[in-house]
Amino acid sequence: MELSKDQRKAILTIKNYLNIGPNLKYNDEYMMVTFELAIDELVESSLAIKAMKATGIKSKSDGVQSVTFSDGIEAWTITDNVRVLLPLPFVRLMG
């Protein structure tokens, strides 16, 4: 399965969020099957954020729908709409 650059970015972002580390079980194919919805949501929201921020717009209205970016929201970050589609991050013990 050939992944797009955006899907690879989303997978890496989710792996970092979940604190997976070097666990070989979480290869790209496993991630695409297991976290497909979260990956799709992260790609869509990141591309939308990048497009809106590239224009310098902080708020946009379209009919009854309005979008305002919170300070600190950037593309390729785990936002609440992605977080709800993921399990809690793993805790790795030091030592």
C-alpha positions as CSV (number, residue, x, y, z in Angstrom):
1,M,0.0,0.0,0.0
2,E,1.5,3.3,-1.1
3,L,0.9,6.1,1.4
4,S,0.7,9.8,0.6
5,K,3.1,12.2,2.2
6,D,0.3,13.6,4.3
7,Q,-0.7,10.1,5.5
8,R,2.9,9.4,6.6
9,K,3.0,12.8,8.5
10,A,-0.3,11.8,10.2
11,I,1.0,8.4,11.2
12,L,4.2,9.9,12.6
13,T,2.3,12.5,14.5
14,I,0.0,9.8,16.0
15,K,2.9,7.5,16.9
16,N,4.5,10.4,18.7
17,Y,1.3,11.2,20.5
18,L,0.7,7.6,21.5
19,N,4.3,7.4,22.8
20,I,4.8,4.1,20.9
21,G,8.6,4.2,20.7
22,P,10.3,1.5,18.7
23,N,7.5,-1.1,18.9
24,L,7.6,-2.9,15.5
25,K,3.9,-3.9,15.8
26,Y,3.0,-0.3,14.9
27,N,4.2,-0.3,11.3
28,D,2.4,2.0,8.7
29,E,0.1,-0.8,7.5
30,Y,-1.1,-1.5,11.1
31,M,-1.5,2.2,11.8
32,M,-3.6,2.7,8.6
33,V,-5.9,-0.2,9.5
34,T,-6.2,0.5,13.2
35,F,-6.3,4.3,13.2
36,E,-7.8,5.0,9.8
37,L,-10.4,7.5,11.1
38,A,-7.9,9.4,13.2
39,I,-5.4,9.5,10.3
40,D,-8.1,10.8,7.9
41,E,-9.3,13.4,10.3
42,L,-5.7,14.6,11.1
43,V,-4.9,14.9,7.3
44,E,-8.2,16.7,6.6
45,S,-7.9,19.1,9.5
46,S,-4.2,19.8,9.0
47,L,-4.7,20.6,5.3
48,A,-7.6,22.9,6.1
49,I,-5.5,24.6,8.9
50,K,-2.6,25.0,6.6
51,A,-4.7,26.5,3.8
52,M,-6.5,28.9,6.2
53,K,-3.3,30.0,8.0
54,A,-1.5,30.5,4.7
55,T,-3.9,33.3,3.9
56,G,-3.4,34.9,7.4
57,I,-7.1,34.3,8.3
58,K,-7.8,33.7,12.0
59,S,-11.6,33.5,11.6
60,K,-13.9,32.6,8.7
61,S,-17.7,32.5,8.2
62,D,-19.6,30.7,5.5
63,G,-23.3,31.0,5.9
64,V,-24.3,29.7,9.3
65,Q,-20.9,27.9,9.8
66,S,-18.0,29.8,11.5
67,V,-14.5,28.8,12.1
68,T,-12.1,30.5,14.5
69,F,-8.6,29.1,15.2
70,S,-7.5,29.0,18.9
71,D,-4.1,30.4,19.6
72,G,-1.5,27.7,19.2
73,I,-3.5,25.5,16.8
74,E,-1.2,24.3,14.1
75,A,-1.3,21.7,11.3
76,W,-0.1,18.2,12.2
77,T,-1.0,18.5,15.9
78,I,-3.3,16.2,17.8
79,T,-6.5,18.3,18.4
80,D,-9.6,17.2,20.3
81,N,-11.3,16.0,17.2
82,V,-8.4,13.6,16.5
83,R,-7.8,12.7,20.2
84,V,-11.3,11.3,20.6
85,L,-10.5,8.8,17.8
86,L,-7.4,7.5,19.6
87,P,-6.6,5.4,22.7
88,L,-4.9,7.0,25.6
89,P,-1.1,7.4,25.1
90,F,1.1,4.6,26.4
91,V,3.2,5.2,29.5
92,R,6.8,4.1,29.2
93,L,8.7,3.6,32.4
94,M,12.3,4.7,32.5
95,G,14.9,2.3,33.7
